């Protein structure tokens, strides 16, 4: 929950950032 959106924009592997939280979530459709 820390700059999750920012990291997504920087890295094409946004789903990876969510994995770090410990909750496997699907790739959010947010091409920011």
ZAKEGU-800903 format. One record per residue: residue number from 0; x, y, z of N, C-alpha, C in turn. Coordinates in pm, whole numbers, plus 50000, padded with zeros to 5 digits. Layout:
BEGIN
{NUM {X Y Z} {X Y Z} {X Y Z}};
...
This chain:
BEGIN
{0 {50084 49880 50000} {50000 50000 50000} {50088 50125 50000}};
{1 {50212 50112 49951} {50303 50227 49948} {50343 50259 49804}};
{2 {50288 50368 49749} {50320 50404 49610} {50292 50287 49518}};
{3 {50185 50215 49545} {50154 50099 49460} {50122 50146 49319}};
{4 {50052 50258 49307} {50019 50310 49174} {50143 50361 49104}};
{5 {50229 50429 49179} {50351 50486 49121} {50438 50374 49065}};
{6 {50457 50270 49144} {50543 50158 49101} {50485 50095 48975}};
{7 {50354 50082 48971} {50290 50019 48855} {50328 50094 48727}};
{8 {50324 50226 48738} {50354 50309 48621} {50501 50292 48579}};
{9 {50588 50285 48678} {50732 50274 48649} {50765 50134 48595}};
{10 {50712 50033 48662} {50741 49895 48620} {50619 49833 48552}};
{11 {50640 49767 48439} {50530 49704 48365} {50472 49585 48441}};
{12 {50542 49545 48548} {50494 49429 48626} {50422 49478 48751}};
{13 {50314 49548 48732} {50238 49603 48846} {50192 49492 48938}};
{14 {50149 49378 48878} {50100 49267 48961} {50207 49224 49061}};
{15 {50333 49239 49026} {50442 49201 49117} {50437 49282 49245}};
{16 {50410 49410 49231} {50405 49498 49349} {50298 49447 49446}};
{17 {50185 49405 49389} {50076 49357 49475} {50117 49227 49545}};
{18 {50194 49145 49475} {50238 49017 49532} {50319 49041 49659}};
{19 {50397 49147 49661} {50483 49175 49776} {50398 49195 49902}};
{20 {50277 49247 49884} {50190 49273 49999} {50152 49139 50065}};
{21 {50161 49031 49987} {50127 48900 50043} {49989 48856 49997}};
{22 {49925 48938 49914} {49791 48902 49864} {49794 48893 49712}};
{23 {49799 48771 49658} {49804 48751 49513} {49680 48805 49444}};
{24 {49692 48922 49383} {49574 48981 49314} {49600 48987 49163}};
{25 {49496 48983 49085} {49509 48988 48938} {49560 49124 48894}};
{26 {49618 49133 48774} {49673 49259 48723} {49564 49363 48706}};
{27 {49568 49471 48784} {49468 49577 48776} {49474 49652 48643}};
{28 {49363 49662 48573} {49360 49732 48442} {49372 49882 48460}};
{29 {49490 49928 48503} {49508 50074 48525} {49634 50121 48452}};
{30 {49628 50133 48321} {49745 50177 48241} {49776 50323 48266}};
{31 {49827 50355 48384} {49853 50497 48417} {49991 50534 48366}};
